[in-house]
Amino acid sequence: MLEGKTRIPPVDVETLPDDLREVLEEQRKLRGAPLYPYLFYARNPAYFRAAQGMWTALQQHTKRVPGTLRALLNRRVAWWNGCEF
């Protein structure tokens, strides 16, 4: 899947704790595959949980950006950072 794109291999999903596998499986159902950053975060379960908590908090508690514009803002920031969709 990511072969040749990164120098650090992603984690083997089957070796992860149940809670991390559930999150990655949910991403697979919603987006067709787990999100790349989370495959790397999962190499350290504590870091994975912290990153997940941060994004969850940002999605739930962001009041300055209306919910209808968050996805658009997310894509714009990703574009500025050179992320391809």
mmCIF file as gemmi writes it, N, C-alpha and C atoms, coordinates in Angstrom:
data_model
loop_
_atom_site.group_PDB
_atom_site.id
_atom_site.type_symbol
_atom_site.label_atom_id
_atom_site.label_alt_id
_atom_site.label_comp_id
_atom_site.label_asym_id
_atom_site.label_entity_id
_atom_site.label_seq_id
_atom_site.pdbx_PDB_ins_code
_atom_site.Cartn_x
_atom_site.Cartn_y
_atom_site.Cartn_z
_atom_site.occupancy
_atom_site.B_iso_or_equiv
_atom_site.pdbx_formal_charge
_atom_site.auth_seq_id
_atom_site.auth_asym_id
_atom_site.pdbx_PDB_model_num
ATOM 1 N N . MET Axp A 1 ? 0.827 -1.195 0 1 0 ? 1 A 1
ATOM 2 C CA . MET Axp A 1 ? 0 0 0 1 0 ? 1 A 1
ATOM 3 C C . MET Axp A 1 ? 0.866 1.251 0 1 0 ? 1 A 1
ATOM 4 N N . LEU Axp A 2 ? 1.794 1.356 0.935 1 0 ? 2 A 1
ATOM 5 C CA . LEU Axp A 2 ? 2.642 2.54 1.008 1 0 ? 2 A 1
ATOM 6 C C . LEU Axp A 2 ? 4.064 2.258 0.549 1 0 ? 2 A 1
ATOM 7 N N . GLU Axp A 3 ? 4.302 1.088 -0.002 1 0 ? 3 A 1
ATOM 8 C CA . GLU Axp A 3 ? 5.642 0.673 -0.368 1 0 ? 3 A 1
ATOM 9 C C . GLU Axp A 3 ? 6.286 1.692 -1.294 1 0 ? 3 A 1
ATOM 10 N N . GLY Axp A 4 ? 7.487 2.109 -0.942 1 0 ? 4 A 1
ATOM 11 C CA . GLY Axp A 4 ? 8.216 3.062 -1.759 1 0 ? 4 A 1
ATOM 12 C C . GLY Axp A 4 ? 7.85 4.51 -1.523 1 0 ? 4 A 1
ATOM 13 N N . LYS Axp A 5 ? 6.859 4.801 -0.696 1 0 ? 5 A 1
ATOM 14 C CA . LYS Axp A 5 ? 6.436 6.188 -0.472 1 0 ? 5 A 1
ATOM 15 C C . LYS Axp A 5 ? 7.019 6.78 0.804 1 0 ? 5 A 1
ATOM 16 N N . THR Axp A 6 ? 7.365 5.938 1.753 1 0 ? 6 A 1
ATOM 17 C CA . THR Axp A 6 ? 7.925 6.434 3.011 1 0 ? 6 A 1
ATOM 18 C C . THR Axp A 6 ? 9.113 5.572 3.401 1 0 ? 6 A 1
ATOM 19 N N . ARG Axp A 7 ? 9.999 6.118 4.208 1 0 ? 7 A 1
ATOM 20 C CA . ARG Axp A 7 ? 11.141 5.318 4.652 1 0 ? 7 A 1
ATOM 21 C C . ARG Axp A 7 ? 10.841 4.578 5.943 1 0 ? 7 A 1
ATOM 22 N N . ILE Axp A 8 ? 9.761 4.924 6.616 1 0 ? 8 A 1
ATOM 23 C CA . ILE Axp A 8 ? 9.344 4.234 7.832 1 0 ? 8 A 1
ATOM 24 C C . ILE Axp A 8 ? 8.113 3.405 7.486 1 0 ? 8 A 1
ATOM 25 N N . PRO Axp A 9 ? 8.201 2.104 7.634 1 0 ? 9 A 1
ATOM 26 C CA . PRO Axp A 9 ? 7.031 1.287 7.277 1 0 ? 9 A 1
ATOM 27 C C . PRO Axp A 9 ? 5.885 1.489 8.26 1 0 ? 9 A 1
ATOM 28 N N . PRO Axp A 10 ? 4.651 1.423 7.778 1 0 ? 10 A 1
ATOM 29 C CA . PRO Axp A 10 ? 3.514 1.518 8.686 1 0 ? 10 A 1
ATOM 30 C C . PRO Axp A 10 ? 3.43 0.261 9.54 1 0 ? 10 A 1
ATOM 31 N N . VAL Axp A 11 ? 2.71 0.36 10.615 1 0 ? 11 A 1
ATOM 32 C CA . VAL Axp A 11 ? 2.559 -0.75 11.54 1 0 ? 11 A 1
ATOM 33 C C . VAL Axp A 11 ? 1.651 -1.824 10.941 1 0 ? 11 A 1
ATOM 34 N N . ASP Axp A 12 ? 1.842 -3.067 11.357 1 0 ? 12 A 1
ATOM 35 C CA . ASP Axp A 12 ? 0.95 -4.156 10.968 1 0 ? 12 A 1
ATOM 36 C C . ASP Axp A 12 ? -0.302 -4.055 11.834 1 0 ? 12 A 1
ATOM 37 N N . VAL Axp A 13 ? -1.426 -3.772 11.226 1 0 ? 13 A 1
ATOM 38 C CA . VAL Axp A 13 ? -2.682 -3.52 11.942 1 0 ? 13 A 1
ATOM 39 C C . VAL Axp A 13 ? -3.079 -4.704 12.813 1 0 ? 13 A 1
ATOM 40 N N . GLU Axp A 14 ? -2.796 -5.908 12.374 1 0 ? 14 A 1
ATOM 41 C CA . GLU Axp A 14 ? -3.194 -7.109 13.122 1 0 ? 14 A 1
ATOM 42 C C . GLU Axp A 14 ? -2.49 -7.225 14.473 1 0 ? 14 A 1
ATOM 43 N N . THR Axp A 15 ? -1.378 -6.538 14.667 1 0 ? 15 A 1
ATOM 44 C CA . THR Axp A 15 ? -0.623 -6.633 15.924 1 0 ? 15 A 1
ATOM 45 C C . THR Axp A 15 ? -1.029 -5.582 16.946 1 0 ? 15 A 1
ATOM 46 N N . LEU Axp A 16 ? -1.969 -4.726 16.599 1 0 ? 16 A 1
ATOM 47 C CA . LEU Axp A 16 ? -2.344 -3.596 17.465 1 0 ? 16 A 1
ATOM 48 C C . LEU Axp A 16 ? -3.365 -3.994 18.522 1 0 ? 16 A 1
ATOM 49 N N . PRO Axp A 17 ? -3.447 -3.206 19.614 1 0 ? 17 A 1
ATOM 50 C CA . PRO Axp A 17 ? -4.511 -3.412 20.601 1 0 ? 17 A 1
ATOM 51 C C . PRO Axp A 17 ? -5.884 -3.2 19.952 1 0 ? 17 A 1
ATOM 52 N N . ASP Axp A 18 ? -6.896 -3.78 20.564 1 0 ? 18 A 1
ATOM 53 C CA . ASP Axp A 18 ? -8.257 -3.743 20.004 1 0 ? 18 A 1
ATOM 54 C C . ASP Axp A 18 ? -8.762 -2.339 19.718 1 0 ? 18 A 1
ATOM 55 N N . ASP Axp A 19 ? -8.536 -1.388 20.643 1 0 ? 19 A 1
ATOM 56 C CA . ASP Axp A 19 ? -9.082 -0.046 20.439 1 0 ? 19 A 1
ATOM 57 C C . ASP Axp A 19 ? -8.475 0.641 19.222 1 0 ? 19 A 1
ATOM 58 N N . LEU Axp A 20 ? -7.192 0.418 18.968 1 0 ? 20 A 1
ATOM 59 C CA . LEU Axp A 20 ? -6.561 1.027 17.804 1 0 ? 20 A 1
ATOM 60 C C . LEU Axp A 20 ? -7.057 0.375 16.518 1 0 ? 20 A 1
ATOM 61 N N . ARG Axp A 21 ? -7.197 -0.943 16.531 1 0 ? 21 A 1
ATOM 62 C CA . ARG Axp A 21 ? -7.711 -1.641 15.349 1 0 ? 21 A 1
ATOM 63 C C . ARG Axp A 21 ? -9.128 -1.188 15.013 1 0 ? 21 A 1
ATOM 64 N N . GLU Axp A 22 ? -9.942 -0.939 16.033 1 0 ? 22 A 1
ATOM 65 C CA . GLU Axp A 22 ? -11.313 -0.473 15.794 1 0 ? 22 A 1
ATOM 66 C C . GLU Axp A 22 ? -11.325 0.877 15.086 1 0 ? 22 A 1
ATOM 67 N N . VAL Axp A 23 ? -10.458 1.776 15.52 1 0 ? 23 A 1
ATOM 68 C CA . VAL Axp A 23 ? -10.385 3.1 14.895 1 0 ? 23 A 1
ATOM 69 C C . VAL Axp A 23 ? -9.954 2.966 13.439 1 0 ? 23 A 1
ATOM 70 N N . LEU Axp A 24 ? -8.934 2.157 13.193 1 0 ? 24 A 1
ATOM 71 C CA . LEU Axp A 24 ? -8.452 1.985 11.822 1 0 ? 24 A 1
ATOM 72 C C . LEU Axp A 24 ? -9.493 1.289 10.944 1 0 ? 24 A 1
ATOM 73 N N . GLU Axp A 25 ? -10.231 0.359 11.52 1 0 ? 25 A 1
ATOM 74 C CA . GLU Axp A 25 ? -11.292 -0.308 10.763 1 0 ? 25 A 1
ATOM 75 C C . GLU Axp A 25 ? -12.42 0.673 10.428 1 0 ? 25 A 1
ATOM 76 N N . GLU Axp A 26 ? -12.738 1.555 11.354 1 0 ? 26 A 1
ATOM 77 C CA . GLU Axp A 26 ? -13.755 2.575 11.1 1 0 ? 26 A 1
ATOM 78 C C . GLU Axp A 26 ? -13.302 3.499 9.962 1 0 ? 26 A 1
ATOM 79 N N . GLN Axp A 27 ? -12.02 3.875 9.978 1 0 ? 27 A 1
ATOM 80 C CA . GLN Axp A 27 ? -11.492 4.694 8.891 1 0 ? 27 A 1
ATOM 81 C C . GLN Axp A 27 ? -11.583 3.949 7.566 1 0 ? 27 A 1
ATOM 82 N N . ARG Axp A 28 ? -11.305 2.654 7.586 1 0 ? 28 A 1
ATOM 83 C CA . ARG Axp A 28 ? -11.383 1.854 6.365 1 0 ? 28 A 1
ATOM 84 C C . ARG Axp A 28 ? -12.815 1.845 5.818 1 0 ? 28 A 1
ATOM 85 N N . LYS Axp A 29 ? -13.795 1.731 6.706 1 0 ? 29 A 1
ATOM 86 C CA . LYS Axp A 29 ? -15.194 1.722 6.283 1 0 ? 29 A 1
ATOM 87 C C . LYS Axp A 29 ? -15.61 3.076 5.713 1 0 ? 29 A 1
ATOM 88 N N . LEU Axp A 30 ? -15.165 4.159 6.347 1 0 ? 30 A 1
ATOM 89 C CA . LEU Axp A 30 ? -15.559 5.504 5.913 1 0 ? 30 A 1
ATOM 90 C C . LEU Axp A 30 ? -14.806 5.977 4.68 1 0 ? 30 A 1
ATOM 91 N N . ARG Axp A 31 ? -13.521 5.645 4.597 1 0 ? 31 A 1
ATOM 92 C CA . ARG Axp A 31 ? -12.668 6.233 3.556 1 0 ? 31 A 1
ATOM 93 C C . ARG Axp A 31 ? -12.042 5.218 2.603 1 0 ? 31 A 1
ATOM 94 N N . GLY Axp A 32 ? -12.313 3.937 2.816 1 0 ? 32 A 1
ATOM 95 C CA . GLY Axp A 32 ? -11.763 2.915 1.935 1 0 ? 32 A 1
ATOM 96 C C . GLY Axp A 32 ? -10.446 2.336 2.39 1 0 ? 32 A 1
ATOM 97 N N . ALA Axp A 33 ? -9.731 3.043 3.262 1 0 ? 33 A 1
ATOM 98 C CA . ALA Axp A 33 ? -8.451 2.588 3.802 1 0 ? 33 A 1
ATOM 99 C C . ALA Axp A 33 ? -8.151 3.416 5.044 1 0 ? 33 A 1
ATOM 100 N N . PRO Axp A 34 ? -7.334 2.885 5.959 1 0 ? 34 A 1
ATOM 101 C CA . PRO Axp A 34 ? -6.939 3.697 7.113 1 0 ? 34 A 1
ATOM 102 C C . PRO Axp A 34 ? -6.133 4.91 6.644 1 0 ? 34 A 1
ATOM 103 N N . LEU Axp A 35 ? -6.266 5.998 7.35 1 0 ? 35 A 1
ATOM 104 C CA . LEU Axp A 35 ? -5.511 7.205 7.007 1 0 ? 35 A 1
ATOM 105 C C . LEU Axp A 35 ? -4.024 6.976 7.292 1 0 ? 35 A 1
ATOM 106 N N . TYR Axp A 36 ? -3.17 7.364 6.347 1 0 ? 36 A 1
ATOM 107 C CA . TYR Axp A 36 ? -1.741 7.116 6.473 1 0 ? 36 A 1
ATOM 108 C C . TYR Axp A 36 ? -1.138 7.587 7.793 1 0 ? 36 A 1
ATOM 109 N N . PRO Axp A 37 ? -1.418 8.82 8.229 1 0 ? 37 A 1
ATOM 110 C CA . PRO Axp A 37 ? -0.786 9.267 9.476 1 0 ? 37 A 1
ATOM 111 C C . PRO Axp A 37 ? -1.091 8.342 10.661 1 0 ? 37 A 1
ATOM 112 N N . TYR Axp A 38 ? -2.308 7.819 10.703 1 0 ? 38 A 1
ATOM 113 C CA . TYR Axp A 38 ? -2.68 6.966 11.825 1 0 ? 38 A 1
ATOM 114 C C . TYR Axp A 38 ? -1.942 5.634 11.802 1 0 ? 38 A 1
ATOM 115 N N . LEU Axp A 39 ? -1.544 5.169 10.623 1 0 ? 39 A 1
ATOM 116 C CA . LEU Axp A 39 ? -0.74 3.948 10.549 1 0 ? 39 A 1
ATOM 117 C C . LEU Axp A 39 ? 0.64 4.161 11.154 1 0 ? 39 A 1
ATOM 118 N N . PHE Axp A 40 ? 1.123 5.381 11.098 1 0 ? 40 A 1
ATOM 119 C CA . PHE Axp A 40 ? 2.416 5.69 11.709 1 0 ? 40 A 1
ATOM 120 C C . PHE Axp A 40 ? 2.253 6.024 13.187 1 0 ? 40 A 1
ATOM 121 N N . TYR Axp A 41 ? 1.195 6.756 13.538 1 0 ? 41 A 1
ATOM 122 C CA . TYR Axp A 41 ? 0.925 7.033 14.947 1 0 ? 41 A 1
ATOM 123 C C . TYR Axp A 41 ? 0.787 5.725 15.725 1 0 ? 41 A 1
ATOM 124 N N . ALA Axp A 42 ? 0.22 4.709 15.078 1 0 ? 42 A 1
ATOM 125 C CA . ALA Axp A 42 ? -0.06 3.439 15.748 1 0 ? 42 A 1
ATOM 126 C C . ALA Axp A 42 ? 1.207 2.697 16.143 1 0 ? 42 A 1
ATOM 127 N N . ARG Axp A 43 ? 2.354 3.1 15.654 1 0 ? 43 A 1
ATOM 128 C CA . ARG Axp A 43 ? 3.607 2.467 16.072 1 0 ? 43 A 1
ATOM 129 C C . ARG Axp A 43 ? 3.836 2.7 17.564 1 0 ? 43 A 1
ATOM 130 N N . ASN Axp A 44 ? 3.213 3.753 18.097 1 0 ? 44 A 1
ATOM 131 C CA . ASN Axp A 44 ? 3.264 4.047 19.531 1 0 ? 44 A 1
ATOM 132 C C . ASN Axp A 44 ? 1.819 4.275 19.982 1 0 ? 44 A 1
ATOM 133 N N . PRO Axp A 45 ? 1.194 3.276 20.621 1 0 ? 45 A 1
ATOM 134 C CA . PRO Axp A 45 ? -0.224 3.394 20.987 1 0 ? 45 A 1
ATOM 135 C C . PRO Axp A 45 ? -0.57 4.641 21.799 1 0 ? 45 A 1
ATOM 136 N N . ALA Axp A 46 ? 0.299 5.065 22.702 1 0 ? 46 A 1
ATOM 137 C CA . ALA Axp A 46 ? 0.013 6.266 23.494 1 0 ? 46 A 1
ATOM 138 C C . ALA Axp A 46 ? -0.048 7.496 22.588 1 0 ? 46 A 1
ATOM 139 N N . TYR Axp A 47 ? 0.844 7.585 21.634 1 0 ? 47 A 1
ATOM 140 C CA . TYR Axp A 47 ? 0.846 8.706 20.694 1 0 ? 47 A 1
ATOM 141 C C . TYR Axp A 47 ? -0.405 8.67 19.818 1 0 ? 47 A 1
ATOM 142 N N . PHE Axp A 48 ? -0.784 7.473 19.381 1 0 ? 48 A 1
ATOM 143 C CA . PHE Axp A 48 ? -1.989 7.293 18.573 1 0 ? 48 A 1
ATOM 144 C C . PHE Axp A 48 ? -3.201 7.821 19.325 1 0 ? 48 A 1
ATOM 145 N N . ARG Axp A 49 ? -3.34 7.407 20.581 1 0 ? 49 A 1
ATOM 146 C CA . ARG Axp A 49 ? -4.496 7.831 21.383 1 0 ? 49 A 1
ATOM 147 C C . ARG Axp A 49 ? -4.485 9.335 21.614 1 0 ? 49 A 1
ATOM 148 N N . ALA Axp A 50 ? -3.297 9.907 21.812 1 0 ? 50 A 1
ATOM 149 C CA . ALA Axp A 50 ? -3.193 11.35 22.022 1 0 ? 50 A 1
ATOM 150 C C . ALA Axp A 50 ? -3.597 12.111 20.754 1 0 ? 50 A 1
ATOM 151 N N . ALA Axp A 51 ? -3.114 11.662 19.598 1 0 ? 51 A 1
ATOM 152 C CA . ALA Axp A 51 ? -3.458 12.318 18.331 1 0 ? 51 A 1
ATOM 153 C C . ALA Axp A 51 ? -4.957 12.191 18.067 1 0 ? 51 A 1
ATOM 154 N N . GLN Axp A 52 ? -5.507 11.027 18.322 1 0 ? 52 A 1
ATOM 155 C CA . GLN Axp A 52 ? -6.941 10.821 18.126 1 0 ? 52 A 1
ATOM 156 C C . GLN Axp A 52 ? -7.742 11.74 19.051 1 0 ? 52 A 1
ATOM 157 N N . GLY Axp A 53 ? -7.32 11.855 20.299 1 0 ? 53 A 1
ATOM 158 C CA . GLY Axp A 53 ? -8.001 12.735 21.246 1 0 ? 53 A 1
ATOM 159 C C . GLY Axp A 53 ? -7.941 14.193 20.821 1 0 ? 53 A 1
ATOM 160 N N . MET Axp A 54 ? -6.778 14.602 20.3 1 0 ? 54 A 1
ATOM 161 C CA . MET Axp A 54 ? -6.628 15.982 19.848 1 0 ? 54 A 1
ATOM 162 C C . MET Axp A 54 ? -7.591 16.278 18.694 1 0 ? 54 A 1
ATOM 163 N N . TRP Axp A 55 ? -7.634 15.398 17.683 1 0 ? 55 A 1
ATOM 164 C CA . TRP Axp A 55 ? -8.507 15.635 16.53 1 0 ? 55 A 1
ATOM 165 C C . TRP Axp A 55 ? -9.969 15.555 16.926 1 0 ? 55 A 1
ATOM 166 N N . THR Axp A 56 ? -10.308 14.665 17.84 1 0 ? 56 A 1
ATOM 167 C CA . THR Axp A 56 ? -11.687 14.572 18.309 1 0 ? 56 A 1
ATOM 168 C C . THR Axp A 56 ? -12.092 15.865 19.006 1 0 ? 56 A 1
ATOM 169 N N . ALA Axp A 57 ? -11.209 16.367 19.878 1 0 ? 57 A 1
ATOM 170 C CA . ALA Axp A 57 ? -11.503 17.615 20.59 1 0 ? 57 A 1
ATOM 171 C C . ALA Axp A 57 ? -11.646 18.777 19.62 1 0 ? 57 A 1
ATOM 172 N N . LEU Axp A 58 ? -10.78 18.844 18.633 1 0 ? 58 A 1
ATOM 173 C CA . LEU Axp A 58 ? -10.868 19.933 17.66 1 0 ? 58 A 1
ATOM 174 C C . LEU Axp A 58 ? -12.175 19.873 16.874 1 0 ? 58 A 1
ATOM 175 N N . GLN Axp A 59 ? -12.605 18.687 16.527 1 0 ? 59 A 1
ATOM 176 C CA . GLN Axp A 59 ? -13.848 18.546 15.763 1 0 ? 59 A 1
ATOM 177 C C . GLN Axp A 59 ? -15.064 18.881 16.611 1 0 ? 59 A 1
ATOM 178 N N . GLN Axp A 60 ? -15.041 18.523 17.875 1 0 ? 60 A 1
ATOM 179 C CA . GLN Axp A 60 ? -16.21 18.708 18.727 1 0 ? 60 A 1
ATOM 180 C C . GLN Axp A 60 ? -16.283 20.077 19.381 1 0 ? 60 A 1
ATOM 181 N N . HIS Axp A 61 ? -15.143 20.681 19.643 1 0 ? 61 A 1
ATOM 182 C CA . HIS Axp A 61 ? -15.133 21.896 20.458 1 0 ? 61 A 1
ATOM 183 C C . HIS Axp A 61 ? -14.738 23.155 19.691 1 0 ? 61 A 1
ATOM 184 N N . THR Axp A 62 ? -14.59 23.057 18.399 1 0 ? 62 A 1
ATOM 185 C CA . THR Axp A 62 ? -14.244 24.231 17.613 1 0 ? 62 A 1
ATOM 186 C C . THR Axp A 62 ? -15.499 25.064 17.406 1 0 ? 62 A 1
ATOM 187 N N . LYS Axp A 63 ? -15.506 26.249 17.961 1 0 ? 63 A 1
ATOM 188 C CA . LYS Axp A 63 ? -16.676 27.109 17.858 1 0 ? 63 A 1
ATOM 189 C C . LYS Axp A 63 ? -16.451 28.284 16.897 1 0 ? 63 A 1
ATOM 190 N N . ARG Axp A 64 ? -15.185 28.572 16.602 1 0 ? 64 A 1
ATOM 191 C CA . ARG Axp A 64 ? -14.905 29.718 15.744 1 0 ? 64 A 1
ATOM 192 C C . ARG Axp A 64 ? -15.177 29.43 14.279 1 0 ? 64 A 1
ATOM 193 N N . VAL Axp A 65 ? -15.158 28.148 13.909 1 0 ? 65 A 1
ATOM 194 C CA . VAL Axp A 65 ? -15.427 27.763 12.521 1 0 ? 65 A 1
ATOM 195 C C . VAL Axp A 65 ? -16.728 26.974 12.501 1 0 ? 65 A 1
ATOM 196 N N . PRO Axp A 66 ? -17.723 27.434 11.764 1 0 ? 66 A 1
ATOM 197 C CA . PRO Axp A 66 ? -18.983 26.698 11.697 1 0 ? 66 A 1
ATOM 198 C C . PRO Axp A 66 ? -18.766 25.275 11.172 1 0 ? 66 A 1
ATOM 199 N N . GLY Axp A 67 ? -19.541 24.347 11.678 1 0 ? 67 A 1
ATOM 200 C CA . GLY Axp A 67 ? -19.413 22.949 11.295 1 0 ? 67 A 1
ATOM 201 C C . GLY Axp A 67 ? -19.481 22.718 9.797 1 0 ? 67 A 1
ATOM 202 N N . THR Axp A 68 ? -20.284 23.518 9.121 1 0 ? 68 A 1
ATOM 203 C CA . THR Axp A 68 ? -20.443 23.343 7.678 1 0 ? 68 A 1
ATOM 204 C C . THR Axp A 68 ? -19.183 23.734 6.9 1 0 ? 68 A 1
ATOM 205 N N . LEU Axp A 69 ? -18.295 24.509 7.512 1 0 ? 69 A 1
ATOM 206 C CA . LEU Axp A 69 ? -17.084 24.954 6.814 1 0 ? 69 A 1
ATOM 207 C C . LEU Axp A 69 ? -15.822 24.206 7.247 1 0 ? 69 A 1
ATOM 208 N N . ARG Axp A 70 ? -15.896 23.357 8.272 1 0 ? 70 A 1
ATOM 209 C CA . ARG Axp A 70 ? -14.697 22.685 8.79 1 0 ? 70 A 1
ATOM 210 C C . ARG Axp A 70 ? -14.013 21.811 7.763 1 0 ? 70 A 1
ATOM 211 N N . ALA Axp A 71 ? -14.783 21.043 6.994 1 0 ? 71 A 1
ATOM 212 C CA . ALA Axp A 71 ? -14.173 20.17 5.984 1 0 ? 71 A 1
ATOM 213 C C . ALA Axp A 71 ? -13.46 21.004 4.921 1 0 ? 71 A 1
ATOM 214 N N . LEU Axp A 72 ? -14.074 22.103 4.504 1 0 ? 72 A 1
ATOM 215 C CA . LEU Axp A 72 ? -13.458 22.974 3.517 1 0 ? 72 A 1
ATOM 216 C C . LEU Axp A 72 ? -12.166 23.576 4.069 1 0 ? 72 A 1
ATOM 217 N N . LEU Axp A 73 ? -12.185 24.023 5.3 1 0 ? 73 A 1
ATOM 218 C CA . LEU Axp A 73 ? -10.995 24.576 5.936 1 0 ? 73 A 1
ATOM 219 C C . LEU Axp A 73 ? -9.902 23.509 6.049 1 0 ? 73 A 1
ATOM 220 N N . ASN Axp A 74 ? -10.294 22.298 6.41 1 0 ? 74 A 1
ATOM 221 C CA . ASN Axp A 74 ? -9.343 21.2 6.517 1 0 ? 74 A 1
ATOM 222 C C . ASN Axp A 74 ? -8.644 20.972 5.178 1 0 ? 74 A 1
ATOM 223 N N . ARG Axp A 75 ? -9.409 20.961 4.081 1 0 ? 75 A 1
ATOM 224 C CA . ARG Axp A 75 ? -8.833 20.739 2.751 1 0 ? 75 A 1
ATOM 225 C C . ARG Axp A 75 ? -7.911 21.884 2.346 1 0 ? 75 A 1
ATOM 226 N N . ARG Axp A 76 ? -8.29 23.094 2.703 1 0 ? 76 A 1
ATOM 227 C CA . ARG Axp A 76 ? -7.47 24.251 2.344 1 0 ? 76 A 1
ATOM 228 C C . ARG Axp A 76 ? -6.122 24.202 3.072 1 0 ? 76 A 1
ATOM 229 N N . VAL Axp A 77 ? -6.144 23.905 4.339 1 0 ? 77 A 1
ATOM 230 C CA . VAL Axp A 77 ? -4.898 23.808 5.109 1 0 ? 77 A 1
ATOM 231 C C . VAL Axp A 77 ? -4.046 22.66 4.575 1 0 ? 77 A 1
ATOM 232 N N . ALA Axp A 78 ? -4.679 21.537 4.253 1 0 ? 78 A 1
ATOM 233 C CA . ALA Axp A 78 ? -3.943 20.412 3.675 1 0 ? 78 A 1
ATOM 234 C C . ALA Axp A 78 ? -3.286 20.83 2.361 1 0 ? 78 A 1
ATOM 235 N N . TRP Axp A 79 ? -3.999 21.576 1.539 1 0 ? 79 A 1
ATOM 236 C CA . TRP Axp A 79 ? -3.44 22.051 0.272 1 0 ? 79 A 1
ATOM 237 C C . TRP Axp A 79 ? -2.236 22.947 0.508 1 0 ? 79 A 1
ATOM 238 N N . TRP Axp A 80 ? -2.342 23.854 1.478 1 0 ? 80 A 1
ATOM 239 C CA . TRP Axp A 80 ? -1.201 24.723 1.807 1 0 ? 80 A 1
ATOM 240 C C . TRP Axp A 80 ? 0.016 23.908 2.217 1 0 ? 80 A 1
ATOM 241 N N . ASN Axp A 81 ? -0.239 22.781 2.878 1 0 ? 81 A 1
ATOM 242 C CA . ASN Axp A 81 ? 0.863 21.924 3.351 1 0 ? 81 A 1
ATOM 243 C C . ASN Axp A 81 ? 1.316 20.92 2.298 1 0 ? 81 A 1
ATOM 244 N N . GLY Axp A 82 ? 0.75 21.003 1.101 1 0 ? 82 A 1
ATOM 245 C CA . GLY Axp A 82 ? 1.186 20.132 0.016 1 0 ? 82 A 1
ATOM 246 C C . GLY Axp A 82 ? 0.608 18.73 0.065 1 0 ? 82 A 1
ATOM 247 N N . CYS Axp A 83 ? -0.478 18.551 0.792 1 0 ? 83 A 1
ATOM 248 C CA . CYS Axp A 83 ? -1.119 17.236 0.892 1 0 ? 83 A 1
ATOM 249 C C . CYS Axp A 83 ? -2.004 17.021 -0.323 1 0 ? 83 A 1
ATOM 250 N N . GLU Axp A 84 ? -1.852 15.873 -0.969 1 0 ? 84 A 1
ATOM 251 C CA . GLU Axp A 84 ? -2.673 15.559 -2.137 1 0 ? 84 A 1
ATOM 252 C C . GLU Axp A 84 ? -3.876 14.75 -1.718 1 0 ? 84 A 1
ATOM 253 N N . PHE Axp A 85 ? -5.025 14.997 -2.354 1 0 ? 85 A 1
ATOM 254 C CA . PHE Axp A 85 ? -6.235 14.228 -2.083 1 0 ? 85 A 1
ATOM 255 C C . PHE Axp A 85 ? -6.624 13.487 -3.327 1 0 ? 85 A 1
